[in-house]
Amino acid sequence: MGKASTQYKEKYNKTAYTRYVIRIRKDDYLDERIKEFMRLKGTSLNYLVTKLLTEYFGQLDFDEMNP
């Protein structure tokens, strides 16, 4: 992939997406579970987090989100 193509994708991603960073200890049980899930499902952590957040917020109504 050329340098211009990479730069274009980086610029697009900055304007199209919000970036969140999480930290999970390498020796934590959660880290093991996440890696196992991704291996078994052949998917990414981004997929898992997006799916769970969509399900979570889809179940909430406005009053639950604004106590």
Secondary structure as UniProt FT lines:
FT   HELIX           3..16
FT   TURN            26..27
FT   HELIX           29..41
FT   HELIX           45..59
FT   HELIX           62..65
//
